[in-house]
Amino acid sequence: MPQNLLEYANPKKEIVSIRVINRLKIWSKKKWDKYNNLNVDFN
């Protein structure tokens, strides 16, 4: 993984990988949990 993407993702211990159509997204677990909790649809 390129250095600039590693710095942006900032993984420390755990990562989350998500496949979206033809892309692979890698998040730090901490950032993913924060992002995912902001996008919860309760309807």
mmCIF file of the N, C-alpha and C atoms, coordinates in Angstrom:
data_MODEL
# 
_entry.id   MODEL 
# 
loop_
_atom_site.group_PDB 
_atom_site.id 
_atom_site.type_symbol 
_atom_site.label_atom_id 
_atom_site.label_alt_id 
_atom_site.label_comp_id 
_atom_site.label_asym_id 
_atom_site.label_entity_id 
_atom_site.label_seq_id 
_atom_site.pdbx_PDB_ins_code 
_atom_site.Cartn_x 
_atom_site.Cartn_y 
_atom_site.Cartn_z 
_atom_site.occupancy 
_atom_site.B_iso_or_equiv 
_atom_site.pdbx_formal_charge 
_atom_site.auth_seq_id 
_atom_site.auth_comp_id 
_atom_site.auth_asym_id 
_atom_site.auth_atom_id 
_atom_site.pdbx_PDB_model_num 
ATOM 1   N N  . MET A 1 1  ? 0.847   -1.160 0.000  1.00 0.00 ? 1  MET A N  1 
ATOM 2   C CA . MET A 1 1  ? 0.000   0.000  0.000  1.00 0.00 ? 1  MET A CA 1 
ATOM 3   C C  . MET A 1 1  ? 0.902   1.235  0.000  1.00 0.00 ? 1  MET A C  1 
ATOM 4   N N  . PRO A 1 2  ? 0.603   2.216  -0.844 1.00 0.00 ? 2  PRO A N  1 
ATOM 5   C CA . PRO A 1 2  ? 1.430   3.424  -0.885 1.00 0.00 ? 2  PRO A CA 1 
ATOM 6   C C  . PRO A 1 2  ? 1.450   4.147  0.470  1.00 0.00 ? 2  PRO A C  1 
ATOM 7   N N  . GLN A 1 3  ? 2.563   4.772  0.773  1.00 0.00 ? 3  GLN A N  1 
ATOM 8   C CA . GLN A 1 3  ? 2.761   5.451  2.054  1.00 0.00 ? 3  GLN A CA 1 
ATOM 9   C C  . GLN A 1 3  ? 1.685   6.501  2.330  1.00 0.00 ? 3  GLN A C  1 
ATOM 10  N N  . ASN A 1 4  ? 1.303   7.278  1.311  1.00 0.00 ? 4  ASN A N  1 
ATOM 11  C CA . ASN A 1 4  ? 0.303   8.330  1.542  1.00 0.00 ? 4  ASN A CA 1 
ATOM 12  C C  . ASN A 1 4  ? -1.054  7.733  1.942  1.00 0.00 ? 4  ASN A C  1 
ATOM 13  N N  . LEU A 1 5  ? -1.398  6.576  1.408  1.00 0.00 ? 5  LEU A N  1 
ATOM 14  C CA . LEU A 1 5  ? -2.655  5.940  1.786  1.00 0.00 ? 5  LEU A CA 1 
ATOM 15  C C  . LEU A 1 5  ? -2.567  5.330  3.184  1.00 0.00 ? 5  LEU A C  1 
ATOM 16  N N  . LEU A 1 6  ? -1.411  4.795  3.540  1.00 0.00 ? 6  LEU A N  1 
ATOM 17  C CA . LEU A 1 6  ? -1.221  4.295  4.894  1.00 0.00 ? 6  LEU A CA 1 
ATOM 18  C C  . LEU A 1 6  ? -1.353  5.417  5.910  1.00 0.00 ? 6  LEU A C  1 
ATOM 19  N N  . GLU A 1 7  ? -0.783  6.571  5.594  1.00 0.00 ? 7  GLU A N  1 
ATOM 20  C CA . GLU A 1 7  ? -0.883  7.715  6.507  1.00 0.00 ? 7  GLU A CA 1 
ATOM 21  C C  . GLU A 1 7  ? -2.325  8.180  6.630  1.00 0.00 ? 7  GLU A C  1 
ATOM 22  N N  . TYR A 1 8  ? -3.061  8.160  5.539  1.00 0.00 ? 8  TYR A N  1 
ATOM 23  C CA . TYR A 1 8  ? -4.467  8.582  5.566  1.00 0.00 ? 8  TYR A CA 1 
ATOM 24  C C  . TYR A 1 8  ? -5.324  7.588  6.353  1.00 0.00 ? 8  TYR A C  1 
ATOM 25  N N  . ALA A 1 9  ? -5.147  6.310  6.107  1.00 0.00 ? 9  ALA A N  1 
ATOM 26  C CA . ALA A 1 9  ? -5.932  5.287  6.796  1.00 0.00 ? 9  ALA A CA 1 
ATOM 27  C C  . ALA A 1 9  ? -5.535  5.186  8.260  1.00 0.00 ? 9  ALA A C  1 
ATOM 28  N N  . ASN A 1 10 ? -4.256  5.391  8.529  1.00 0.00 ? 10 ASN A N  1 
ATOM 29  C CA . ASN A 1 10 ? -3.719  5.401  9.884  1.00 0.00 ? 10 ASN A CA 1 
ATOM 30  C C  . ASN A 1 10 ? -4.083  4.154  10.687 1.00 0.00 ? 10 ASN A C  1 
ATOM 31  N N  . PRO A 1 11 ? -3.872  2.965  10.109 1.00 0.00 ? 11 PRO A N  1 
ATOM 32  C CA . PRO A 1 11 ? -4.187  1.757  10.878 1.00 0.00 ? 11 PRO A CA 1 
ATOM 33  C C  . PRO A 1 11 ? -3.191  1.582  12.017 1.00 0.00 ? 11 PRO A C  1 
ATOM 34  N N  . LYS A 1 12 ? -3.692  1.248  13.190 1.00 0.00 ? 12 LYS A N  1 
ATOM 35  C CA . LYS A 1 12 ? -2.809  1.015  14.338 1.00 0.00 ? 12 LYS A CA 1 
ATOM 36  C C  . LYS A 1 12 ? -2.688  -0.481 14.606 1.00 0.00 ? 12 LYS A C  1 
ATOM 37  N N  . LYS A 1 13 ? -3.791  -1.112 14.996 1.00 0.00 ? 13 LYS A N  1 
ATOM 38  C CA . LYS A 1 13 ? -3.753  -2.540 15.302 1.00 0.00 ? 13 LYS A CA 1 
ATOM 39  C C  . LYS A 1 13 ? -4.715  -3.323 14.438 1.00 0.00 ? 13 LYS A C  1 
ATOM 40  N N  . GLU A 1 14 ? -5.924  -2.826 14.286 1.00 0.00 ? 14 GLU A N  1 
ATOM 41  C CA . GLU A 1 14 ? -6.947  -3.554 13.545 1.00 0.00 ? 14 GLU A CA 1 
ATOM 42  C C  . GLU A 1 14 ? -7.378  -2.753 12.335 1.00 0.00 ? 14 GLU A C  1 
ATOM 43  N N  . ILE A 1 15 ? -7.720  -3.470 11.267 1.00 0.00 ? 15 ILE A N  1 
ATOM 44  C CA . ILE A 1 15 ? -8.248  -2.817 10.075 1.00 0.00 ? 15 ILE A CA 1 
ATOM 45  C C  . ILE A 1 15 ? -9.581  -3.445 9.708  1.00 0.00 ? 15 ILE A C  1 
ATOM 46  N N  . VAL A 1 16 ? -10.324 -2.730 8.897  1.00 0.00 ? 16 VAL A N  1 
ATOM 47  C CA . VAL A 1 16 ? -11.565 -3.232 8.329  1.00 0.00 ? 16 VAL A CA 1 
ATOM 48  C C  . VAL A 1 16 ? -11.404 -3.101 6.828  1.00 0.00 ? 16 VAL A C  1 
ATOM 49  N N  . SER A 1 17 ? -11.655 -4.167 6.096  1.00 0.00 ? 17 SER A N  1 
ATOM 50  C CA . SER A 1 17 ? -11.602 -4.089 4.632  1.00 0.00 ? 17 SER A CA 1 
ATOM 51  C C  . SER A 1 17 ? -13.010 -4.291 4.092  1.00 0.00 ? 17 SER A C  1 
ATOM 52  N N  . ILE A 1 18 ? -13.371 -3.449 3.158  1.00 0.00 ? 18 ILE A N  1 
ATOM 53  C CA . ILE A 1 18 ? -14.722 -3.451 2.601  1.00 0.00 ? 18 ILE A CA 1 
ATOM 54  C C  . ILE A 1 18 ? -14.607 -3.427 1.091  1.00 0.00 ? 18 ILE A C  1 
ATOM 55  N N  . ARG A 1 19 ? -15.319 -4.310 0.440  1.00 0.00 ? 19 ARG A N  1 
ATOM 56  C CA . ARG A 1 19 ? -15.342 -4.334 -1.018 1.00 0.00 ? 19 ARG A CA 1 
ATOM 57  C C  . ARG A 1 19 ? -16.602 -3.626 -1.477 1.00 0.00 ? 19 ARG A C  1 
ATOM 58  N N  . VAL A 1 20 ? -16.419 -2.606 -2.297 1.00 0.00 ? 20 VAL A N  1 
ATOM 59  C CA . VAL A 1 20 ? -17.535 -1.840 -2.850 1.00 0.00 ? 20 VAL A CA 1 
ATOM 60  C C  . VAL A 1 20 ? -17.386 -1.880 -4.368 1.00 0.00 ? 20 VAL A C  1 
ATOM 61  N N  . ILE A 1 21 ? -18.263 -2.631 -5.004 1.00 0.00 ? 21 ILE A N  1 
ATOM 62  C CA . ILE A 1 21 ? -18.251 -2.857 -6.452 1.00 0.00 ? 21 ILE A CA 1 
ATOM 63  C C  . ILE A 1 21 ? -16.858 -3.298 -6.881 1.00 0.00 ? 21 ILE A C  1 
ATOM 64  N N  . ASN A 1 22 ? -16.056 -2.428 -7.468 1.00 0.00 ? 22 ASN A N  1 
ATOM 65  C CA . ASN A 1 22 ? -14.739 -2.828 -7.963 1.00 0.00 ? 22 ASN A CA 1 
ATOM 66  C C  . ASN A 1 22 ? -13.603 -2.177 -7.172 1.00 0.00 ? 22 ASN A C  1 
ATOM 67  N N  . ARG A 1 23 ? -13.866 -1.780 -5.942 1.00 0.00 ? 23 ARG A N  1 
ATOM 68  C CA . ARG A 1 23 ? -12.855 -1.139 -5.109 1.00 0.00 ? 23 ARG A CA 1 
ATOM 69  C C  . ARG A 1 23 ? -12.732 -1.860 -3.776 1.00 0.00 ? 23 ARG A C  1 
ATOM 70  N N  . LEU A 1 24 ? -11.554 -1.796 -3.216 1.00 0.00 ? 24 LEU A N  1 
ATOM 71  C CA . LEU A 1 24 ? -11.307 -2.324 -1.892 1.00 0.00 ? 24 LEU A CA 1 
ATOM 72  C C  . LEU A 1 24 ? -10.975 -1.143 -1.001 1.00 0.00 ? 24 LEU A C  1 
ATOM 73  N N  . LYS A 1 25 ? -11.720 -0.982 0.064  1.00 0.00 ? 25 LYS A N  1 
ATOM 74  C CA . LYS A 1 25 ? -11.481 0.113  0.998  1.00 0.00 ? 25 LYS A CA 1 
ATOM 75  C C  . LYS A 1 25 ? -10.908 -0.472 2.273  1.00 0.00 ? 25 LYS A C  1 
ATOM 76  N N  . ILE A 1 26 ? -9.860  0.158  2.790  1.00 0.00 ? 26 ILE A N  1 
ATOM 77  C CA . ILE A 1 26 ? -9.216  -0.281 4.020  1.00 0.00 ? 26 ILE A CA 1 
ATOM 78  C C  . ILE A 1 26 ? -9.294  0.871  5.016  1.00 0.00 ? 26 ILE A C  1 
ATOM 79  N N  . TRP A 1 27 ? -9.879  0.597  6.158  1.00 0.00 ? 27 TRP A N  1 
ATOM 80  C CA . TRP A 1 27 ? -10.065 1.592  7.204  1.00 0.00 ? 27 TRP A CA 1 
ATOM 81  C C  . TRP A 1 27 ? -9.388  1.091  8.478  1.00 0.00 ? 27 TRP A C  1 
ATOM 82  N N  . SER A 1 28 ? -8.971  2.027  9.326  1.00 0.00 ? 28 SER A N  1 
ATOM 83  C CA . SER A 1 28 ? -8.615  1.615  10.676 1.00 0.00 ? 28 SER A CA 1 
ATOM 84  C C  . SER A 1 28 ? -9.926  1.255  11.356 1.00 0.00 ? 28 SER A C  1 
ATOM 85  N N  . LYS A 1 29 ? -9.913  0.289  12.220 1.00 0.00 ? 29 LYS A N  1 
ATOM 86  C CA . LYS A 1 29 ? -11.141 -0.154 12.889 1.00 0.00 ? 29 LYS A CA 1 
ATOM 87  C C  . LYS A 1 29 ? -11.775 0.995  13.661 1.00 0.00 ? 29 LYS A C  1 
ATOM 88  N N  . LYS A 1 30 ? -10.970 1.786  14.320 1.00 0.00 ? 30 LYS A N  1 
ATOM 89  C CA . LYS A 1 30 ? -11.480 2.907  15.115 1.00 0.00 ? 30 LYS A CA 1 
ATOM 90  C C  . LYS A 1 30 ? -12.210 3.918  14.226 1.00 0.00 ? 30 LYS A C  1 
ATOM 91  N N  . LYS A 1 31 ? -11.602 4.288  13.089 1.00 0.00 ? 31 LYS A N  1 
ATOM 92  C CA . LYS A 1 31 ? -12.239 5.242  12.178 1.00 0.00 ? 31 LYS A CA 1 
ATOM 93  C C  . LYS A 1 31 ? -13.485 4.645  11.530 1.00 0.00 ? 31 LYS A C  1 
ATOM 94  N N  . TRP A 1 32 ? -13.456 3.355  11.183 1.00 0.00 ? 32 TRP A N  1 
ATOM 95  C CA . TRP A 1 32 ? -14.625 2.710  10.576 1.00 0.00 ? 32 TRP A CA 1 
ATOM 96  C C  . TRP A 1 32 ? -15.801 2.706  11.547 1.00 0.00 ? 32 TRP A C  1 
ATOM 97  N N  . ASP A 1 33 ? -15.536 2.347  12.804 1.00 0.00 ? 33 ASP A N  1 
ATOM 98  C CA . ASP A 1 33 ? -16.615 2.324  13.794 1.00 0.00 ? 33 ASP A CA 1 
ATOM 99  C C  . ASP A 1 33 ? -17.236 3.702  13.948 1.00 0.00 ? 33 ASP A C  1 
ATOM 100 N N  . LYS A 1 34 ? -16.407 4.725  13.990 1.00 0.00 ? 34 LYS A N  1 
ATOM 101 C CA . LYS A 1 34 ? -16.916 6.100  14.114 1.00 0.00 ? 34 LYS A CA 1 
ATOM 102 C C  . LYS A 1 34 ? -17.737 6.467  12.880 1.00 0.00 ? 34 LYS A C  1 
ATOM 103 N N  . TYR A 1 35 ? -17.220 6.200  11.686 1.00 0.00 ? 35 TYR A N  1 
ATOM 104 C CA . TYR A 1 35 ? -17.929 6.509  10.440 1.00 0.00 ? 35 TYR A CA 1 
ATOM 105 C C  . TYR A 1 35 ? -19.227 5.712  10.334 1.00 0.00 ? 35 TYR A C  1 
ATOM 106 N N  . ASN A 1 36 ? -19.155 4.442  10.617 1.00 0.00 ? 36 ASN A N  1 
ATOM 107 C CA . ASN A 1 36 ? -20.308 3.563  10.489 1.00 0.00 ? 36 ASN A CA 1 
ATOM 108 C C  . ASN A 1 36 ? -21.420 3.961  11.464 1.00 0.00 ? 36 ASN A C  1 
ATOM 109 N N  . ASN A 1 37 ? -21.077 4.382  12.647 1.00 0.00 ? 37 ASN A N  1 
ATOM 110 C CA . ASN A 1 37 ? -22.071 4.805  13.630 1.00 0.00 ? 37 ASN A CA 1 
ATOM 111 C C  . ASN A 1 37 ? -22.743 6.114  13.232 1.00 0.00 ? 37 ASN A C  1 
ATOM 112 N N  . LEU A 1 38 ? -22.071 6.931  12.447 1.00 0.00 ? 38 LEU A N  1 
ATOM 113 C CA . LEU A 1 38 ? -22.667 8.186  11.976 1.00 0.00 ? 38 LEU A CA 1 
ATOM 114 C C  . LEU A 1 38 ? -23.673 7.943  10.866 1.00 0.00 ? 38 LEU A C  1 
ATOM 115 N N  . ASN A 1 39 ? -23.583 6.803  10.199 1.00 0.00 ? 39 ASN A N  1 
ATOM 116 C CA . ASN A 1 39 ? -24.425 6.521  9.034  1.00 0.00 ? 39 ASN A CA 1 
ATOM 117 C C  . ASN A 1 39 ? -25.460 5.427  9.301  1.00 0.00 ? 39 ASN A C  1 
ATOM 118 N N  . VAL A 1 40 ? -25.889 5.315  10.530 1.00 0.00 ? 40 VAL A N  1 
ATOM 119 C CA . VAL A 1 40 ? -26.889 4.312  10.882 1.00 0.00 ? 40 VAL A CA 1 
ATOM 120 C C  . VAL A 1 40 ? -28.261 4.816  10.469 1.00 0.00 ? 40 VAL A C  1 
ATOM 121 N N  . ASP A 1 41 ? -29.024 3.952  9.771  1.00 0.00 ? 41 ASP A N  1 
ATOM 122 C CA . ASP A 1 41 ? -30.378 4.293  9.353  1.00 0.00 ? 41 ASP A CA 1 
ATOM 123 C C  . ASP A 1 41 ? -31.353 3.525  10.237 1.00 0.00 ? 41 ASP A C  1 
ATOM 124 N N  . PHE A 1 42 ? -32.098 4.246  11.059 1.00 0.00 ? 42 PHE A N  1 
ATOM 125 C CA . PHE A 1 42 ? -32.998 3.607  11.991 1.00 0.00 ? 42 PHE A CA 1 
ATOM 126 C C  . PHE A 1 42 ? -34.407 3.435  11.420 1.00 0.00 ? 42 PHE A C  1 
ATOM 127 N N  . ASN A 1 43 ? -34.630 3.771  10.167 1.00 0.00 ? 43 ASN A N  1 
ATOM 128 C CA . ASN A 1 43 ? -35.977 3.636  9.564  1.00 0.00 ? 43 ASN A CA 1 
ATOM 129 C C  . ASN A 1 43 ? -36.252 2.230  9.125  1.00 0.00 ? 43 ASN A C  1 
# 
